[in-house]
Amino acid sequence: MARNWDARVRGASQKVTNSTDEGNIDREAEETAKSRADTDDQLTGEPEQTRSAPLPGLRATSEAGAEEFPTQNQNLSGDLQRSLAETLGKPSNAAAPSRRAVEAELVAEGLSQAVKATDIAVAIVDRSTGLIRWTSDSWIDRFGEKDLIARHMPSATEFGESPLPPPGESWRRTRTLLFEDGAERLVDLVLVGATASDGSAIVSVVALDRAGSRSLVTELQQVMSFIEGAVAEASEGSVAVLYVDLDRFKVVHDLVGNIEALRILDLVNQRVAGTVRGSDLLFRLHSDEFVVIACELEHPAAAEELAERIRASVATLTDLGHDLAITASVGVAVADDVLSAEELLSAAETAVYVAKGRGRNRIALHDEELRTRTQRLMVVERQLRQAIDRKDVRFAYQPLVEIASGRVTGAEALLRLGGEVGLSAVEVVAAAEHSGLMGALGVLVLEGVDEQLSDFLRSSEDDHVIMVNLSATQLADEDLVRTLDRLAHRAGISPGRLAVEIPELVVRDHPKAVARLAKLVQPTFKLGIDGFGTGLLEFDALDQLPADYIKLHRSVTTSLTRSSSEEMDRIRVMIERAQTAGVDVVALGVEDQEQAVILGQLGCRKAQGFLYAGAVTSEKLLELVAGGIDLSVVAGKS
């Protein structure tokens, strides 16, 4: 591990202190020192007495100040000044130097000039107290004068868990610092621990400004090397890699534009940087993906705890603007004796995709069970690609039924893929989003439904409707949008016969995208909100949203038989409020007659569920549309 400049000066200074021949002046050293000084004067054109102090930033008030070693804290005691002088490699007495003292002086002088010439912001900090012992001119110019390192940071907990690196260790961190002009900006910090000549632990803090005041993308190979180093150097505790991926950030980027997207990424980076521990390393990959290398974990479960804190920190960001809410999924992989650095990072990335497949805004740990599921995901993705290429898909339809009459008024289209293994809808969606195929899948569904039910969709004799689900990522897919536009305006589909559904969560998080979709497809298509009633959207939202219908979440339906009178009143008001606004209401997941009766009493007119019929073929759907559902048979099921 490389030693920093103050450690080298401190080491040379200690050699002087421990020398047994300090009283014997080395004449050769004197001559050498004088010769070097004369040479320096010739090179710089300055006499020896006007040369700068050994380290920059020590703002002297008199010519004697360099000998007294003053600092920007003019109230330092003489003992502390002498201790500080020794810490930085400046002998505190005027005794004639030994050879080693001359070497220490030369090291300090050279490094001092290097720091000053390159305009580097450097601070020397007491590790146990956080007290700043010395700063360079550049540090003061950028961040101002403060007594504690923590006062330069907007968060008081920046170094709370593991304050600063111990002697012999170096850390790299990205932290938000308060600049002299009052702004808060991300800064790369290099922190190196050392021991002063008085035995106290100190830390050199080098602050490097970040380009554009935002986090920079780190090369993957560089991150790999840090993972390898962390695993190799781990002597105590566990090492874990956390893969943080913002949910649906492409949609956000398309909505707000590149400049605003960068600002949001900057805010996320600041929040994550303020959440990780002092011993952790934070990097950014690509646009919206971050990697945290967690070192010195007390136990493997601590990695999951850290992941949860990161997830929560992103979810609670409130100053994004644009009515946006940002969430993150976090994948966790704990190092062992088997996984290489590349495999460890890959395992964390796989875990984050599993977290997204489970609904996003959550964490997932890569373990043996997940490894098996990953293999399954690869199979699903392969089948999905083959199905799209070959158009090897089938459709099933969940009938939409009038509760009072049993009339079938339409259906929800469900995709079924051909292939070697049966796939659930959740697996298909997760694989499509993981592989970037959601847009292609949406086009395939719309074109397939149009092909199977062409005559049905172009009939204008009744109010039947076929409903198709869309995800958040599909809203920004240009191919899918063009397909919707073509079907809406050029394919001759009768108004209201095809509907697109958006999940309630998407409507809450991306209202502008949903409004844009509604403007595109209405009135040819209907627009529905799927899974309404969980509390993500207030009732008032129905007055502003251009929705033609809402589908009550399954949890609302299943709770009906055990709901309190207050809860029943809430559901009744929700249904009445929607219908007053001209929004139809459909209950999902109706499985028994009691639920159907209660829904009718509450004013809900339509339902989907196994009480009436499971998913059926297009031929069977057309039969049900013609003949309806026999409610006497339905009543006999209960």
LOROTI-364144 format. One record per residue (C-alpha): z, y, x. Coordinates in steps of 0.1 Angstrom, whole numbers, plus 2048, in hexadecimal, padded with zeros to 3 digits. Layout:
! residues N
ZYX ...
This chain:
! residues 638
800800800 7F682280F 81283981A 80F85D80E 81187B824 83588381E 83F860826 82D862847 83E88384F 860875845 85A85785B 85286C879 871882872 887864870 87B859892 88787A8A1 8A9876890 8AE85289D 8A285A8C1 8BC8538DC 8AE86C8F5 8AD88B8DF 8C089F8F8 8A7898914 8898AE910 86989D918 8578B592F 8368A492A 83A8A7904 8418CD908 8228D291D 80D8BD904 81B8D18E6 8148F28F8 7F18E7901 7EA8DC8DD 7F88FD8CF 7E39118E7 7C48FD8DC 7CD9038B7 7D09288BE 7AE9298CE 79F9168B1 7AF92A895 7B094C8A7 7D495089C 7F39528B3 80C9378AF 82694C89D 80F956881 804932878 80E926855 82E91284E 82B8EC852 8238E782D 8128FF815 82490F7F7 84491980A 84093E803 85395081F 86297281A 86397B83F 854971860 87495D866 86F94B846 85A930856 87792786D 890928850 87991383A 87D92781A 86F9197F9 8659287D8 8899217CC 89993C7E1 8BC9337D6 8BD9127E9 8DB90D7FF 8D790B824 8E08E6824 8C78DF80A 8AC8F381C 8B38E083C 8B28BF829 8918C9819 8848D383B 88D8B0849 87E89F82A 85C8B0830 85C8AA855 8688CC862 8858CA87A 8A28E086D 8AE8EB890 89E8FE8AC 8A48E48C6 8888DD8DE 8728C18CF 86E89E8DD 84C88D8DE 85387E8BC 85E8A08AE 83D8AE8BA 82A8928A9 83D898889 8358BD88B 8108B6890 80F89E873 8218B785C 80B8D3868 7EA8C0863 7F38B3841 7FF8D5837 7DE8E5840 7CB8C982E 7DF8CD80E 7DA8F380F 7B58F2818 7AD8D97FC 7C18ED7E3 7D58CE7D8 7F18D17BF 80F8BE7CF 8348BC7C5 8518AA7D7 86A89D7BE 88C88E7C0 88886C7B0 8AB8697A1 8AD88B791 88889678D 8918B67A0 8738C67B1 87B8CC7D6 85B8DC7E0 8388E47D2 8188F07E1 8089117D9 7EE9007C4 8098EE7AF 81990F7A6 7F892079F 7EF904786 8108FA777 82991677F 84B91378E 8648FB77D 8838EA789 87C8C777B 85C8B377B 8618AB756 85F8D074D 83A8CF756 8348B673A 8338BD715 84589C70E 86889871B 86487271B 847871734 85B85F74F 877853738 87582E73D 86E82B762 87184F770 85E84F791 8528357AA 86C8287C3 86782C7E9 8498187F5 8368177D4 81A82C7C7 80F8327A3 7F1841793 7F6851771 7E4867758 7FC880749 7FA8A0734 8088BE748 80F8E173C 7FA8FA750 80591C759 7EE92B73E 801917724 7E58FD71E 7EC8D871E 7D38C4732 7CF8A073F 7D689D764 7D287F77C 7F287A78F 7F88677AF 81D8607B4 82A8517D5 84E8487DB 85F84E7FD 88285380C 88D87481A 8A087783B 8C087C828 8BC85B817 8B28687F5 89485A7E3 8778737DE 8558727CF 8358847D7 82288E7B8 7FD8977BE 7EC8A679F 7C68A379C 7B58B7781 7A08A2769 77C8AD763 7798BF742 79E8BA73C 79789872D 79A874738 77E86674D 76E844748 77982C762 761812771 7687EF766 7697E1789 7837FB793 7997F0775 7957CC780 7A17D47A3 7C07E5794 7C77C677F 7C37B079D 7DB7C67B1 7F57C7795 7F57A1792 7F679B7B7 8127B47BD 8287AA79F 84979E7AE 85E7A278F 8567A176B 83579B759 8137AC75B 7FE7B173C 7DD7C2733 7DA7D5713 7B87DD705 7B87FA6ED 79A8006D7 79881C6BD 78E81069B 76C81B68D 7698376A7 7438366A5 745841681 75D85D68B 7458676A8 728869690 73B87E677 74A89868F 7318996AB 7348946D1 74A8B26DA 7648AC6BF 7648866C7 76C88E6EB 7898A56DF 7968886CA 7948706E7 7A78896FC 7C388A6E2 7C48646E0 7C5862706 7E287A707 7F58676EC 7F08456FD 7F985471F 819861711 822840702 81D82871F 839823738 83C83375A 83281376B 81280D756 7EF81675F 7D7825745 7B1825747 79582E730 77681772C 75782271A 75D83D6FF 7798306EA 7888136FC 7A7815712 7B87FC72A 7DD7FC732 7EA7E774F 80E7E1747 8237D8766 8477CD76A 84C7C1747 86E7B1741 85F79572C 83C78D71D 8477996FB 84B7BC709 8257BE70C 8227BB6E6 83E7D56E1 82A7ED6F7 80A7E66E4 81B7ED6C3 82880F6D1 8058186DC 7F680E6BA 8108236A8 80B8416BF 7E68426B6 7EB83D691 80385A68F 7EC87469E 7EA890685 7D78AD696 7B489D696 7A58B467B 7878AB665 79E89864D 79D87B666 7B586066D 7B284B68D 7C0829693 7BE8106B0 7BE7EB6B4 7CF7DD6D3 7C97BC6E4 7E37AD6FB 7DF794717 7FC78A72E 7F477F752 7FC75C75D 7F374677B 7D273B76C 7C075B760 7AC770778 7AB796775 789793763 79677874C 7B578C744 7A17AA73A 789795726 7A7784714 7B57A670A 7937B26FE 7907926E9 7B27986DA 7A87BB6D0 78B7AE6BC 7A27966AB 7B97B36A2 79B7C5693 7917A667F 7B47A5670 7B07C7661 7B27DF67F 7CF7F6688 7E27D9695 7E97C56B5 7E07A16BF 7ED78C6DB 7D57756EE 7E57526ED 7D972E6EA 7D47326C4 7BF7516CA 7AB73F6E5 7A17266CB 7987416B2 7837526CC 76E7336D0 76A7336AA 7607586AB 7457506C4 7377356AD 73874D690 7267686A3 70B7506AE 70574468B 70476867E 6E9772697 6D575368E 6D975A669 6CD77E66C 6AF775682 6A575966B 6B176964A 6C4748645 6DC75662B 6E774E608 6F97625EE 71475A5D5 71E7725B9 7417785AB 73C781586 7497A2577 75779B554 7637B0537 7877A5530 7857AA50A 76379A503 75B783521 739794526 72D792549 7227B5554 7197AE578 72579E598 7307A55BC 7187975D6 7287805F0 716776610 71475161B 70674863D 6F4728645 6FD717666 7116FB676 733705668 73F715648 74973A64C 76074F638 75777362F 773780646 76576D663 74277A65C 74D79E65A 76279B67A 74678B68D 72D7A5681 7437C268B 74B7B26AC 7267AD6B4 7197CE6A6 7067BC68A 7167CC66B 6F87E2665 6DF7C6668 6F57B0652 6F77CC637 6D17CF637 6CE7AA633 6E57A9616 6D47C6603 6B27B8608 6BD7945FF 6CE79F5DF 6AF7B45D6 6997965DC 6AE77D5C8 6B57945AA 6967AA5AB 68F7A9585 6B47AC57C 6B87CB591 6997DC583 6A27D655E 6AE7F454B 6B97E252B 6DF7E1533 6FB7EC54A 6FD7CE561 7047D5586 7037C25A7 71D7CE5C0 7197CC5E6 7357D35FF 7317EC61C 7487F063A 75081064D 73980866A 71C803652 71F827645 711834666 6F781966B 6D582A668 6C280A65F 6D9803642 6D8827636 6B2826637 6B3805623 6C9815609 6B2833607 69481D602 6A48085E7 6B28275D6 69283B5D5 6748255DA 67C8025D0 67D8085AA 6A17FC5A5 6AE808583 6CA822586 6EC812586 6E17EE58B 6EC7ED5B0 70D7F95BD 71C7FD5E0 7417F95E6 75780A600 77A7FE609 7968165FF 7A0819624 77D82562D 77D83E611 79E84C61E 79484E642 77085963F 76D86E61F 74F88262D 73B863635 742855612 738876602 717875616 71185160B 71785B5E7 6FE8775E9 6E585F5F8 6E78435DF 6F28535BE 6E78525A2 6D08345AA 6ED8205B8 7118205AC 72D8265C5 74E8135C3 7708125D5 77C7EF5DD 7A17E65DF 7AF8055CE 7D48095C6 7E68015E6 7F18255EB 7D782F605 7C78475ED 7D985C5D4 7CE85E5AF 7C38815B5 7A88755CD 7958665AF 78E88A5A3 77C8935C3 76B8725CC 74986A5BE 7538475B4 744835596 75E81A596 77D80D5A8 7897EA5AD 7AE7E45AB 7BC7D25CA 7C57AE5C5 7E97B65CC 7EA7CC5AE 7DD7B0598 7F47945A6 8137AA5A2 80D7B157D 82279456F 84179F583 83D7C4584 8587DB577 8527F3559 84F810572 8347FE586 8227F5566 82281955B 81482357E 7F780B57A 7F0816557 7EF83B562 7D883257E 7C0820567 7C183C54D 7BC856568 79E845576 78D840554 79486454A 78186E56A 76485855F 76C83D579 76B81956D 787801577 7827DC582 7A07C5589 79B7AD5A6 7AB78A5AA 7B2782585 7BD75E585 7D1757565 7D0761541 7F1775543 7E278D55C 7C4792547 7D979A528 7EE7B353B 7CF7C454A 7C17C8527 7E17D751B 7E07F0538 7BD7FB52F 7A97E954A 7887DD53B 7787C8557 7837AD570 77879458A 78A774593 78C74E591 79A75056E 776758562 76074957E 75E7435A3 74074E5B8 7207415A9 6FB73F5B2 6E275A5A6 6D474158D 6F773A57E 6FE75F57E 6E0767569 6EB74B550 70E75B54E 6FE77D548 6EA76F52B 70675B51C 72776A527 74975952E 759744513 77C754510 7897364FD 78272151B 79273B531 7B173B51B 7B471651F 7B6719545 7D9729543 
